Amino acid sequence: MLQRSTPPEAPPDVPPPPASAPAMRPDTLAGLGLPEPQPRSPVLLDLVTLALRVVELTLVAVTCFVAMGVALDVVPSRMAESYSNAALVGALFYAGLAEITGAYDIDARFSVRQGWARVVTAWVATGMFLMTLGFLLKVSEDFSRGWALAWLVIGGGALLAARTGGTFWLRRLKRRGVLNHRVAIFGAGSQGDRLAKYILGNEKLTIDLVGFFDDRMPERLPPREVGLPMYGNLQDLIVRIRRGDVDQVIVALPWSAERRLQEVVAELAITPVRIRLAPDLATFAFSQRPVVLLGDLPVMTLFERPISGLDQILKRIEDLVIGSVALVLLSPLFALVALAIKLDSPGPVFFLQDREGFNNRRFKIWKFRSMRADRCETDAIVQARRDDDRVTRVGRFIRRTSIDELPQLFNVLRGEMSLVGPRPHAPSTKAGDRVFSDVVAHYAARHKVKPGMTGWAQVNGWRGETDTEEKLLKRLEHDLYYIENWSVLLDIYVLARTAGALLATRTAY
């Protein structure tokens, strides 16, 4: 990756040259107040990083011998070669692990915190590898434990000190612009403007933006938000590349202009600089999304199906096992509740109602009847409120304790619901005076997983009546958090907290 520094800009009293202007000579640049192009090597950052690698590898080997001097009075002659071999193996293994852990990635090179974390990870793993290797080869008893501990401490301290010094050295070179690549953008339209804005706002890039180049006349170009100069057309850009003023070109033309793209790339391909294609305008909206290969074709993953693959199988096993056990254990309670409902008011024991579930599919949800049979609503549903006259005496108790929800174990075993997930709502339920889906445009996103008997929103206090839009938004926020962060442990945690949340809540009527 690259890092950027603030690019030189034309003085405000000097207008930028038109798109058709000829290539500028060094004296012309000086006349505009712009600095002369400084000779630099695009590979300098790689060379500096290579030097950092060599220093750290050497330190691992050297500190092995330093630890010998600290921990050992005398090194037996028969063990001298063994200690030297340990230093060599440790150094090589650390070098490999540092690469794997990303100790030399761009974010670790310019951040002490990131660098330290990855260096420590690689060094501790190196120590564990050496101990395991010694055990397997049955030579661990031959080495001094004091030496091993001293090497671990001294080597780790030396690596952290070297990384701190290296980071500050790299930062200094970066501030001076020594490591930066000079990048020109071909295409001064909206796409190029957005690209330049992104580069200037990203401190992880070692880039000096040279300016824009475009074949169109200035009056045909849209206004730009970035104050970079416009230096000319494609031929002017090639002249600057030949002069050594540009290390890289990013072509920022619409992808729909395929023929023009091919023409520009064909002309630039004969120059000795890196040529890159900027993302199309629509791609900037999804810049954080991962790019994967579909065969040899790169495609962008916008959204994954949550809880899929092995996770989906694990969650279904969890539902079947825990749901079946719960149904068996709660069967006596089911019988008592059914008897109480029949004695309290005429009507059926169970109440079935439409709900929206996974992928917006409707299903019949099972509940113990808690309202008078003649007042139970299957459409145009109004959520129960405090002192609701539709609720029976038994219904008031089972609703407050959520016992009325227990028959949803049947829905869980049928695969229509899960033990944990976003609570299902009836399609006609409203927050205030508006249907849920009208309040929040992405409300249906909670239907990307099966609805649950309990959920993250419920154990965090967002249970009961959603009589305001704010309550609905809070519930949706917690539901989406659960969907994005699902795990079996999170499900178990939610189930464990559900009992406490039911005892503490006063919002279910």
HELIX and SHEET records of a PDB file:
HELIX    1   1 PRO A   26  GLY A   31  1                                   6    
HELIX    2   2 LEU A   44  ALA A   71  1                                  28    
HELIX    3   3 SER A   77  ILE A  100  1                                  24    
HELIX    4   4 ILE A  106  ARG A  109  1                                   4    
HELIX    5   5 VAL A  112  LEU A  136  1                                  25    
HELIX    6   6 SER A  140  ASP A  142  5                                   3    
HELIX    7   7 ARG A  145  ARG A  175  1                                  31    
HELIX    8   8 SER A  190  LEU A  200  1                                  11    
HELIX    9   9 PRO A  218  ARG A  220  5                                   3    
HELIX   10  10 LEU A  234  ARG A  243  1                                  10    
HELIX   11  11 GLU A  258  LEU A  268  1                                  11    
HELIX   12  12 LEU A  281  PHE A  284  1                                   4    
HELIX   13  13 LEU A  310  ASP A  344  1                                  35    
HELIX   14  14 PHE A  358  ASN A  360  5                                   3    
HELIX   15  15 ALA A  373  ARG A  375  5                                   3    
HELIX   16  16 ARG A  393  ARG A  400  1                                   8    
HELIX   17  17 ILE A  403  GLU A  405  5                                   3    
HELIX   18  18 GLN A  408  ARG A  414  1                                   7    
HELIX   19  19 PHE A  436  VAL A  439  1                                   4    
HELIX   20  20 TYR A  443  LYS A  448  5                                   6    
HELIX   21  21 TRP A  456  VAL A  459  1                                   4    
HELIX   22  22 GLU A  469  GLU A  484  1                                  16    
HELIX   23  23 VAL A  488  ALA A  504  1                                  17    
SHEET    1   A 4 ILE A 207  PHE A 213  0                                        
SHEET    2   A 4 HIS A 181  PHE A 186  1                                        
SHEET    3   A 4 GLN A 248  VAL A 251  1                                        
SHEET    4   A 4 ARG A 274  LEU A 277  1                                        
SHEET    1   B 2 VAL A 291  LEU A 294  0                                        
SHEET    2   B 2 LEU A 297  MET A 300 -1                                        
SHEET    1   C 2 PHE A 350  GLU A 356  0                                        
SHEET    2   C 2 ARG A 362  PHE A 368 -1                                        
SHEET    1   D 2 SER A 418  VAL A 420  0                                        
SHEET    2   D 2 GLY A 452  THR A 454  1                                        
SHEET    1   E 2 LYS A 430  ALA A 431  0                                        
SHEET    2   E 2 ARG A 434  VAL A 435 -1                                        
END                                                                             
